[in-house]
Amino acid sequence: MFPFHVKRISFIIFAACMCAGALFAQSVSDTLYLRNRNYTIQTDLYSIYKTEKADVVMLGNSITFGVNWNELMGRTNIVNRGIGGDLTQGFLHRLEYVYNVHPKLCFIMGGINDIYENIPVEKIFENYTDILDSLRAHNIIPVIQSTLYVSPKWKKAAEKNIEVEKLDRMLIEYARKEKVLFIDLNRVLSEHNTLKDELTLDGVHLNAKGYELWRGELEPALEKYGL
């Protein structure tokens, strides 16, 4: 039997190690977005772009990045701030590139990359709310778009779609409480909590028909805000 003071010291050391491990894991999670080469490429480009004013910003990952929004919507007042592979923590750390074009609206869609990086849904939601709070503090109206399900073509679809559903439920409840517009893209792009195969190239990224349906969901929101 070890003396009580030895046990107590051992417990303190164990607790300290556990705490340090948790802090390390949190630190890795918070900087994971920086491992994405696309992040550096795109933010470097943002820093040299000459656009000083846009009414609308599309903020997201590769699904947002994958289309020319001005041409899709028949407009000239939208800037695309989608980055392939980006995480919600990355969104949060590049909001300056939203602020610097002084938009009225910012449409946000993300979270699927976080889910595939095994970031807890609670942390993704926390990042989301930080983004929304920051946008509103800059007098920008945020519009939340549902995180899209993946189709069975994509790896671990059934498992990950459960996490998508959980995140979307949290976002819907937040939007209701905070009176933020929530656009349920899954209503038209998915069925049975699964992205429709005919709307995707590979199970996660949308094809032209998918973007066409997305456009139809955005037009009423733009009208709502006089744009």
Secondary structure, DSSP 8 states (H G I E B T S, - for coil): ---HHHHHHHHHHHHHHHHHHHHHHHHHHHHGGGG-HHHHHHHHHHTT------SEEEEESHHHHTS-HHHHHT-SSEEEEE-TT--HHHHHHTTHHHHTT--SEEEEE--HHHHHTT--HHHHHHHHHHHHHHHHHTT-EEEEE------TTSTTHHHHHHHHHHHHHHHHHHHHHHT-EEE-THHHHEETTEE-GGGBSSSSSB-HHHHHHHHHHHHHHHHHTT-
